[in-house]
């Protein structure tokens, strides 16, 4: 059972269906009709997850691609960050598309999937567990082998399980508007500190499909949106950015940011994912992107346990991996918010000094925090990861190049399989993938779904060898979610089998 028919819940159900596991999705609302853009930035590696659900092509066709983020102070550009383009993986680093639109794609896919039963108007009001499964009171009693609480920040499942949700709420308010207009701005992330049209505060501008622009203002705590509309103050805010051009206000809302992480991501046969498990300030796009990664991490493990391919103890690694990821995101976004919205005199002085120093600093990115953008977590310390020595000097800071070591997401690249051109990450999803440097027979455990591909056969462009830093005898063991479970110096069957067993929680 999955509680919540939002993006995280639907991705969980669709990925389970890809493994052949049926699910019932219990949605409290009579119907979901989300308004406004809400989450808009989807990161390259998350698009690969959504590709496995079947909706990435529609997203890529509609979304606005961007590769550059610029940061300004009082109208002067302090620095820009440019992400690599599509490159060998053929997926852009970022696209902007509204969460509401993506949720619609996912609903269509779920409705067409016979293994998914979505039930609207079924709020979960009680949960009981035993050694065989979970029962949920949702108007009627619904029973399943496990329960995934993807029911948002006010999660009923989290409360029913008695799991604490410590953290903080920032009192500062932020105004978001979706504005449709033909603007001369490039499709970039543009972050403004202390612009003349919002003195002392911040503004963030993103382009979305259909000529819509997402504008985020930091505003005074006592703002009244209805009063702003009626007085013309909201129009004046927008005009200061777009000038005299005609526009349509599509959506507007005011909200506060939260920084919270559940004390546990599961208990027994019940688990939490997405906003039910963690809340982050959105600067850095770590909320929905992280929630989708929760869904994939949990789905393959639930499927392996359901199908008898792994012991139930494998599910404990979900908390170990994804809670560690959430705490890292919490650390990063808390630092960002303390810079954007300083809470103490010391923080305010540090922010002001840093912004002034940035004008002459050789690398302003090191002292200015306008939101460190999301990237997948490295499961270096996971119980499922076969260690292979230290990182060898590779930095672990967000944005740093990810070396192909156990725990990181496997790099992508073009390849040829059975005569068809594809890319490596499209081979992942339902079982393990074992990449050998050369053609050779491997005797591997029969009880672990896997395919073996030799780089000699599939790496027709030579890109994968370089990306993997493959030696003449190396073996890369890739988990169903695309993370490297092991990087081994040779194809000796014992260590490869051991790595597969370990990655299954055995």
Secondary structure, DSSP 8 states (H G I E B T S, - for coil): -EE--SHHHHHHHHHHHHTT--EEEEESSSS----S--S-EEEHHHHHHHHHHT-HHHHHHHSEEE-EEEEEETTEEEEEEE---SGGGT--SEEE--HHHHHHHHHHHHHT-TTEEEEET----EEEE-SS-EEEESSSEEEES-EEE---TT-HHHHHHT----EEEEEEEEEEEEEE------SSEEEEES-GGGTTSEEEEEEETTTEEEEEEEE-TT--HHHHHHHTHHHHHHHHHHTT---EEEEEEEEEEEEEE-S-SEETTEEE-GGGTEE--STTS-HHHHHHHHHHHHHHHHHHHHTTSS-GGGGHHHIIIIIHHHHHHHHHHHHHHHHHT--SHHHHHHHHHHHHHTTT-TTGGGT--S---------TT-TT----S--TT---STTS---S-TTSB----EEEETTEEEEGGGG-SSSEEEEESS-------TTS-EEEEEHHHH-TTSHHHHHHT--SS-EEEE-TTSBEEEEESS--HHHHHHHHHHHTT-
